[in-house]
């Protein structure tokens, strides 16, 4: 018995079980050799992204079911592909495990991961397995495609653009705090808990926005609106104004915040892990964008503000309260290398 070979066999078996009946036309070699081989599609740009989930930093096994953790490890990468308006094609998995990993827990996590890869229309083509004595590591790489020179970037925002988000804000942050406080099993909070445990990448929405040519700048909401919109502003050389009254914060988030003794606005601005799309567009396209929402399941598009010319101090994000007062909120979201807000 060889644990590493057994693990690779288990991953290979799932890759085959969830693979499409006929391999993608561009795939020459998948799992089973030193490298995977694929041929990019003609007139397409290749997109590559990777995210790592670290136990104790990004997830806690006390409340994160293994099946949903496997799904989340895939979704957070698919969200990056969605932000470019791309199509996911291939997935690589690097897995760091301890010596005493529970086989049932590991099987459930791999099932969730393989299931999610297939659900997004991609194929698992390889990766790596290593020993990680202190904590579990899940690193997923996704290779995607977009029509040549049509990928949506952060750097194309323009003064006057409308700013949009693709879904409600603060649910995932609220779900995390509910889990921390031992309230995850209460049926009242299931939408928030589910948003944290099992996020859904808006791949279809990203593709439709890109194909229709409606977007100037776009990225996904992973670190919170305050930080991610600041990224767009910095990359585009613009500033932004966001109206607090327009932020799509569900009533459930307000109720959960009251129970957790937290601020729902802080969850919405800086909690992170919403994994909806954040994008800017010419205001002339506002009606078309509103109409597009009805064609994508799960998308609730909300215009929350606009981009402006940067002041002398440089790009920034201003939150405008109902009384007209404004305050700087740039980069007030999650940061791996400092305490969360």
C-alpha positions in Angstrom: 0.0 0.0 0.0 1.3 3.4 -1.0 -0.7 6.4 0.4 0.4 8.8 -2.3 -0.3 6.5 -5.2 -3.7 5.6 -3.6 -4.5 9.3 -3.4 -3.6 9.9 -7.0 -5.7 6.9 -8.0 -8.6 8.3 -6.1 -8.3 11.7 -7.8 -7.8 10.1 -11.2 -10.9 8.0 -10.7 -13.0 11.0 -10.0 -11.6 12.9 -12.9 -12.7 10.1 -15.2 -16.1 9.7 -13.5 -17.0 13.4 -13.9 -15.3 13.9 -17.3 -17.5 14.5 -20.4 -18.3 11.5 -22.5 -16.0 12.8 -25.2 -12.8 14.6 -24.3 -12.5 18.3 -25.2 -11.2 18.7 -28.7 -8.1 20.6 -27.5 -7.0 18.0 -24.8 -4.2 15.8 -26.0 -3.1 14.3 -22.6 -4.8 14.6 -19.2 -3.9 12.9 -15.9 -1.3 10.2 -16.2 1.9 11.8 -17.5 4.4 14.4 -16.3 2.4 17.2 -18.0 -1.0 17.7 -19.4 -1.1 18.7 -23.0 -3.8 20.8 -24.6 -4.0 22.9 -27.8 -5.6 26.3 -27.3 -8.6 27.0 -29.5 -8.0 29.2 -32.6 -8.8 33.0 -32.2 -9.0 32.5 -28.4 -6.8 34.0 -25.6 -5.8 31.6 -22.8 -6.7 32.6 -19.2 -4.9 31.2 -16.2 -5.7 31.7 -12.6 -4.9 30.0 -9.2 -6.2 30.3 -5.7 -5.0 28.5 -2.5 -7.3 27.7 0.5 -5.4 27.2 3.7 -6.9 25.5 6.7 -7.4 27.9 9.6 -7.1 30.9 7.2 -9.7 30.3 4.5 -11.8 27.5 6.1 -12.5 25.8 9.3 -13.3 22.0 9.3 -15.5 22.4 12.5 -18.3 23.8 10.3 -17.2 23.5 6.7 -18.5 20.2 5.3 -15.9 18.5 3.1 -18.1 18.1 0.1 -18.8 21.9 0.1 -15.2 22.7 0.7 -14.2 20.9 -2.5 -16.9 22.8 -4.4 -15.7 26.1 -2.9 -12.1 25.4 -3.9 -13.2 25.3 -7.5 -15.7 28.1 -7.4 -13.3 30.8 -6.1 -11.1 30.1 -9.2 -14.0 30.0 -11.6 -15.0 33.4 -10.3 -11.8 34.8 -11.6 -12.5 33.3 -15.0 -16.0 34.8 -14.8 -14.5 38.2 -14.1 -12.6 38.1 -17.4 -15.8 37.1 -19.3 -14.1 33.7 -20.0 -15.0 30.1 -20.3 -13.3 27.6 -18.0 -11.7 24.6 -19.7 -9.1 22.7 -17.5 -8.4 22.4 -13.8 -5.2 21.4 -11.9 -5.4 20.4 -8.2 -2.5 20.6 -5.8 -3.3 19.0 -2.4 -1.3 19.2 0.8 -2.4 16.6 3.4 -1.3 15.4 6.8 -0.4 11.7 7.6 -3.6 11.0 9.5 -6.2 12.3 7.1 -9.7 10.8 7.6 -10.4 8.8 4.4 -14.1 9.5 4.5 -13.6 13.2 4.9 -11.1 13.2 2.0 -13.4 11.2 -0.2 -16.3 13.6 0.4 -14.0 16.7 -0.4 -12.7 15.1 -3.6 -16.3 14.3 -4.7 -17.4 17.9 -4.2 -14.3 19.2 -6.1 -14.8 16.8 -9.0 -18.6 17.6 -9.1 -17.9 21.3 -9.2 -15.3 21.0 -12.0 -17.9 19.2 -14.1 -20.7 21.6 -13.2 -18.6 24.5 -14.6 -17.9 22.5 -17.8 -14.2 22.0 -17.2 -12.0 18.9 -17.0 -9.5 17.9 -14.2 -6.2 17.3 -16.0 -3.6 16.9 -13.3 -1.9 18.5 -10.3 0.3 17.5 -7.4 0.1 15.9 -3.9 2.4 16.7 -1.0 2.7 16.1 2.7 1.5 19.0 4.8 1.8 18.0 8.5 0.3 21.1 10.1 -2.7 22.0 8.0 -4.6 21.1 4.8 -3.8 23.0 1.7 -6.0 23.1 -1.4 -4.6 24.9 -4.4 -6.6 24.9 -7.6 -5.5 26.3 -11.0 -8.0 26.9 -13.8 -7.2 27.4 -17.4 -9.8 29.1 -19.5 -10.4 30.9 -22.8 -11.9 34.1 -24.0 -12.3 35.5 -27.6 -9.1 37.0 -28.7 -8.5 40.5 -27.2 -12.0 40.5 -25.6 -11.1 39.6 -22.0 -12.5 42.1 -19.5 -9.8 43.9 -17.5 -9.7 45.9 -14.3 -7.9 48.7 -16.1 -10.5 49.9 -18.5 -12.9 51.9 -16.3 -13.7 55.5 -17.4 -15.0 58.5 -15.5 -18.8 58.6 -15.7 -19.1 54.8 -15.8 -21.9 53.3 -13.8 -20.7 50.8 -11.1 -22.6 47.5 -10.8 -22.6 44.5 -8.6 -24.0 41.1 -9.6 -25.7 40.1 -6.4 -26.3 40.8 -2.7 -23.5 42.0 -0.5 -22.6 40.8 3.0 -24.3 37.4 3.0 -21.0 35.4 2.9 -19.4 37.5 5.7 -22.6 37.1 7.7 -22.5 33.4 7.1 -19.0 33.1 8.3 -19.7 34.9 11.6 -22.8 32.8 12.1 -20.7 29.7 11.8 -18.1 31.1 14.2 -20.9 31.7 16.8 -22.3 28.2 16.4 -25.5 29.3 14.6 -24.9 27.6 11.3 -27.6 24.9 11.8 -30.4 27.4 12.5 -32.7 27.3 9.5 -33.2 31.1 9.7 -29.7 31.7 8.5 -29.3 29.1 5.8 -29.0 31.5 2.8 -26.1 33.3 4.6 -24.4 30.2 5.7 -24.7 28.7 2.2 -23.2 31.8 0.7 -20.1 31.3 2.8 -19.8 27.5 2.5 -20.8 27.1 -1.2 -20.4 30.2 -3.3 -21.4 30.2 -6.9 -19.2 31.8 -9.6 -21.1 34.0 -12.1 -19.5 32.5 -15.2 -22.6 32.8 -17.4 -23.1 36.4 -16.4 -19.5 37.3 -17.1 -19.7 35.7 -20.6 -22.9 37.5 -21.5 -21.6 40.9 -20.3 -18.4 40.4 -22.3 -20.1 39.0 -25.4 -22.5 42.0 -25.5 -19.7 44.4 -25.2 -21.4 46.1 -22.2 -18.4 46.2 -19.8 -15.5 48.6 -19.5 -13.8 47.1 -16.3 -14.7 44.0 -14.3 -13.4 41.8 -11.5 -14.9 39.5 -8.9 -15.8 40.4 -5.3 -13.5 38.3 -3.3 -12.0 40.7 -0.7 -15.0 43.0 -0.2 -16.4 45.9 -2.2 -14.2 48.6 -0.6 -11.0 46.8 -1.6 -12.1 45.4 -5.0 -13.6 48.6 -6.3 -10.3 50.3 -5.1 -8.4 47.8 -7.3 -10.5 48.9 -10.3 -9.9 52.5 -9.5 -6.2 52.1 -9.1 -5.8 50.1 -12.3 -8.0 52.4 -14.3 -6.7 55.7 -12.8 -10.1 56.8 -11.7 -12.1 57.3 -8.5 -15.5 56.0 -7.5 -18.5 57.2 -5.5 -20.8 54.6 -4.1 -24.2 55.4 -2.5 -24.8 53.6 0.8 -28.6 53.6 0.1 -28.1 51.6 -3.1 -26.0 48.8 -1.7 -27.9 45.5 -2.0 -27.7 44.4 1.6 -30.5 41.8 2.2 -32.8 42.1 5.2 -31.4 38.7 6.4 -27.9 40.3 6.7 -29.3 43.1 8.9 -31.1 40.5 11.1 -27.9 38.3 11.3 -25.8 41.3 12.2 -28.1 42.2 15.0 -27.8 38.7 16.4 -24.1 38.7 16.0 -23.7 42.2 17.3 -22.0 43.3 14.1 -22.4 46.1 11.5 -24.1 44.9 8.3 -22.5 47.7 6.4 -19.1 46.5 7.4 -19.9 43.0 6.2 -21.1 44.4 2.9 -18.1 46.7 2.3 -15.3 44.6 3.8 -16.4 41.1 4.6 -15.4 39.6 1.3 -16.1 36.2 -0.4 -19.3 37.3 -2.1 -17.9 36.2 -5.4 -20.3 38.2 -7.4 -19.1 40.3 -10.4 -18.2 43.9 -9.9 -18.1 45.9 -13.1 -18.3 49.3 -14.7 -20.1 50.4 -17.9 -21.2 53.4 -19.9 -24.4 54.6 -18.3 -26.0 54.5 -21.8 -25.9 50.7 -21.3 -27.8 50.8 -18.0 -31.1 49.6 -19.5 -29.5 46.8 -21.4 -27.6 45.6 -18.3 -30.8 45.7 -16.3 -32.5 43.6 -18.9 -29.6 41.2 -19.0 -30.2 40.3 -15.4 -33.4 38.4 -16.2 -31.6 36.1 -18.6 -29.1 34.7 -16.1 -30.2 32.5 -13.2 -29.2 33.8 -9.8 -28.0 37.2 -11.0 -29.5 40.3 -9.4 -27.7 43.3 -10.9 -27.7 46.5 -8.9 -26.2 49.9 -9.9 -24.5 51.2 -6.8 -22.6 54.3 -8.0 -20.3 55.8 -10.6 -16.7 56.3 -11.5 -15.3 59.8 -11.3 -12.1 61.6 -12.3 -9.5 61.2 -9.6 -8.8 64.2 -7.3 -5.3 65.5 -6.8 -4.6 62.9 -4.1 -5.1 60.0 -6.6 -7.7 57.3 -7.1 -10.0 56.4 -4.3 -13.5 55.1 -3.3 -16.0 57.4 -1.5 -19.0 56.0 0.3 -21.8 58.6 0.1 -24.3 58.4 3.0 -27.9 59.4 2.8 -27.3 62.9 4.1 -24.7 63.5 1.4 -21.6 63.2 3.5 -18.8 61.1 2.1 -16.0 59.1 3.6 -13.0 57.3 2.1 -13.3 53.5 2.1 -10.6 52.4 -0.2 -8.9 49.1 0.6 -11.0 48.6 3.8 -11.8 45.0 2.9 -10.0 41.7 3.6 -6.2 41.6 3.4 -4.3 38.4 4.0 -1.4 40.2 5.6 -3.2 42.4 8.1 -6.2 41.9 10.4 -9.6 41.9 8.8 -11.8 45.0 9.4 
